[in-house]
Amino acid sequence: RKRLPPSPWGLPLIGHVHHLSALPHQSLQNLSRKLGGIMYLRLGMTPVIVISSPDLAKEALRSNDSSFGFRPYLLVGEYLTYNFKGIGLSNGDHWKNMRKICITELFSVKRLESFRGLRLAEVSHLVSRLAQASKSQSVVNVRELLTDFNVNIVSQMLMSKRFFENKNLGGEEVEEVRQLREFLEELTRFALKFHISEFVPAWLRWIDWNIPHARKLVAKQEKFFEKIIQEHKSSQKSRPVMDFMDILLQHQEDEEAAKATFMELLAAGTDTSACTTEWALLELLNNPEIMRKAQEELDTVVGRDRMVTESDLHKLLYLEDIVKETFRFHPPGPLLPRMSTQACVLGESFDIPKGATTIINFYAIGRDPRVWDKPEKFWPERFQGSTIDVKGQDFELIPFGSGRRSCPGMLLGLKSVYLTLANLIHGFNWEPVARGGSYNMDEAFMSVIWPKLALQAKVTSM
Ligand code: HEM
């Protein structure tokens, strides 16, 4: 006989909402410790299945990939992506088409290779900012450094624009960049608010009191993209190689699809990589022995006379273990959001209703003592001699998801994390400015899971 997975105690109307805190991945981890690897929650009127076991994640994402290949409804998807015209929140044929364009024209190995010089130029810029900070003995705001790096990479790939730390920008453009930063922050705050439309049936969504705010945000977004699209159309002939905006405007007559996809790629592709590097550096600062081993490896493989480049990365095996361990312990987006499009059975006999929001909590999987030895310890050596990788085949470690909706930007994200981390620790010694020399590792659930306190430290050139 089939049955629903176990649930915690609920309340009339709100169901199980009261079990969730400002750190929902941790609340769900705590619940799964009591209820097991699969549970059933009701958030308002929305049925939600939460999976926190590698075997059940594999069953959902591999054996039943087509049943769980949809994204659930989000208010930001309806408004800021013009009724689901982007890639990350859309479904069905439109999603298939956008994903195909993104994979062939932006994320293919060949296309990524053509941007190698761009990444090198940005990393040189990052290193010279650190060298300046070393000279002036000033404290480095690591988060700002990493965010600038990642936004600059993605914005140049998408639309040939370098937004941050660009001395060639005129006063009006600097003001635009400031507005973009503010807009992205406001959008994140908005996306994290409670939206009742996500917890009621579709016909009742109009009652959401956040809709006027969503419309205001759309107007700000419009202002930003209209200008970029116009500039792009008028300068297209002067670009030797077409950028992604040129390509997308060619494929898609509908400019709204281009705007939606751009906003999603900027949102999905910048903070994810930046926060992974920030967590890794934090762990190294709190664990000087691991830092020492990583720097020794860099000295042996790269030497002291030059920067680390992408051709060095495959030889840096300890660095690879550090990055894997960072993804296990601090996955940037720890809850995979999916939706079941047909009823199915998971596990021994758990009934998954059609239309249930399905969340895979791989934060819980990464810290489960049944899956990992000493899970609360940051211990890169656990990967020595192990074949476990982050690429979506090993369900103990799926920071980029798995299956048809897995992250298409994975290769770019990995390059960015390796390159920035390697260069941050290669040419510089880091001195903590935290009280007592050890950093607080609390988390904040924002666009991604950031360290609650942005990492600040002093550097000296080696
Ligand atoms: C460390 C870096 C990154 C991490 C950890 C990460 C993680 C993820 C995760 C967990 C998902 C959901 C996967 C699923 O449902 O199975 C995802 C989706 C996505 N990511 Fe990434 N990501 C990273 C970098 C990037 C970059 C650099 C880009 C693009 C510039 C990007 C673009 C996307 C897009 C467009 C989707 C939605 C795909 C779809 O729904 O078909 N990501 N990412």
Boltz pocket constraint, residues with backbone or C-beta under 6 A from the ligand:
constraints:
  - pocket:
      binder: B
      contacts: [[A, 87], [A, 88], [A, 89], [A, 90], [A, 99], [A, 154], [A, 264], [A, 265], [A, 266], [A, 268], [A, 269], [A, 270], [A, 272], [A, 273], [A, 276], [A, 332], [A, 333], [A, 336], [A, 337], [A, 398], [A, 399], [A, 400], [A, 401], [A, 402], [A, 403], [A, 404], [A, 405], [A, 406], [A, 407], [A, 408], [A, 409], [A, 410], [A, 412], [A, 413], [A, 414], [A, 417]]
      max_distance: 6.0
